[in-house]
Amino acid sequence: MVATAILLSSATGACGGSATTSTASSTPVTTSQVATGLVGKRYCEVLLVHHETGGFSADVFNSYPLNSCPEALWNRLDAATIASSNGAQFAELNGPRYWLMNSIRKVRTGGEVIRTFGGIAMIKEATVAIGPDIVAAQVPYTPHTVSRQAAFTFAAGRQVYELVDPSGTAWVMQTWSQAKDPTLAEADLAGLAPRLTLPAGWNYRVRTLGAPLVIATSDRAAQVLQDDLQNSYSRETAG
């Protein structure tokens, strides 16, 4: 099967720090973790996709903050081998990527789940609901629901990069990707609009924040989508 979860990834809130795998106790403990100084930090992800009643879902494993996704190790990963050894229907390799928010606060219930893929340790940070139509998951600018229990904060004075859909809803870029363009850098994002194939009625804009922008999804599901360069965005309003 062709891997199709790439548009669902980079939806996590990565705040873990333990280097060992933790197992859940009979009474799971809920903790709140904060990661700061994230802008420009490199990471990568492995998505393990499973088929369940009602459709597909993906467990998202993120290398941050355990490591910066060493290039040599990342280039040697084999998705088919990872899927087979982890009991997944297939695996998706997503990265390298770079954070754009200033900080993440994540609520975690139970212990961290850490797995090592080809020498790269990663923490399970989210589960993505793909649904029954695996092909539709490949379509850019299509929102997907993500359970990540996190709050992303973009500081006042920051320049942010947003998509605005036909309803007027804004989606802020949370990470940029080098999966399709290995040379894409943060400095390129302000001028990205001509490179995107936006659907009718969509716009790309750049603005400077007069106040902090917080994407809070600790008690509700997040809505996430990607553009055709695989940069990821979070919906800025509830619902």
Secondary structure by P-SEA (a helix, b strand, c coil): cccccccccccccccccccbbbbbccbbbbbbbbbcccccccccbbbbbbbcccbbbbbbbbccccccccaaaaaaccaaaaaaaaccccccccccbbbcccbbbbbbccbbbbbbcccccccccccccccccccccccccbbbbbcccbbbbbcccbbbbbbbccccbbbbbcccccccccccccccccccccccccccccccbbbbbccccccccccbbbbbbcccccbbbbbcccc
